[in-house]
Amino acid sequence: MSTPRFLDLPPAVRRTTVRTPRGPFAVLEALPVGEPERQPALLVPGFTGSKEDFLGVLQTLTGAGRRVLALDMRGQHDSPRCDEPSRYLLPELGADLIEIIESMGPESVHLVGHSFGGLVTREAVLAEPTLIASYTLMSSGPAAITGPSAEKAAALRDALTGELTMEQIWNIKLGPDARAAGWAEEIIDFLYRRNLGNCPTGLAAMADELLTAPDKTADLAKVADDTDLPLMVLYGEDDDAWLPEIQAAMSARLDASRVVIPGAAHSPAWEAPETTAHALTDFWNAAERR
């Protein structure tokens, strides 16, 4: 038996497109055996991420009997790009999510936002909370990112708005970093193709949003209280983007469930997929029993 490769999809997962009035979006769709019996879920990636960041959790998440979509946002990887920077502002990206959620059917959905995706999903929750069955902030924070991660985002933005191409940025920085991290060649090849697939205009605009996002924790807490929306804050014990203590404080302000994933850093769905998938499933099932 051959060893599965990184991009070999599990049997329950397929690549497809969700079509909305705001345009088409590339997704990985995971379906359970038989008819879905539970409310569906939508997983939204981070700043330089894509739907493939959730590959490790999709099969497990379908085990409870629900349909799960992992998304490429506008301009990310396989989703069509737009060269108008304003289409990548947080409210605009949130409006995209609302259309995607509405396209998923009549049921409300369990919504998960990873990193920058947490800032985007928050916009959708604040705008249309009745569409959301539960909301998970995964390795995300209350406001603009700071520290070394902010420096990296600013450097990428400045390179993109300068005269460097995506290919040059890969060759100068991203490629050497991936090899220094010890990634397998097949993963490096995927990261290279994803880097070139991302929209430079979109990445630059999203970097600005990541670096300037206001703190809307109080707004989210009020909406959750008014609508009885279940909230969870989930992050790796060694997160080096928004630090664990920042996310713990945000969880307290939201009166949210809090799950710390052992052995994980900023990408629990990648670094500890089974633990992360079971934490999400437990939270979603509990939300549906309320």
Buried (B, 14 or more C-beta within 10 A) or exposed (E): EEEEEEEEBBEBBEEEEBEBEBBEBBBBBBBBEEEBEBBBBBBBBBBBBBBBBBBBBBBBBBBBBBBBBBBBBBBBBBBBBBEEBEBBBBBBBBBBBBBBBBBBEEBBBBBBBBBBBBBBBBBBBBBBBEBBBBBBBBBBBBBBBBEEBBEBBBEBBEBBBEEBEBEEBBEEBBBEEBEEEEBEEEBBBBBBEBBBBBBBBBBBBBBBBBBEBEEBBEEBBEBBEEEEBBBBBBBBEBBEBBBBEBBBBBBEBBEBBBBBBEEBBBBBBBBBBEBBBBBBBBBBBEBBEE
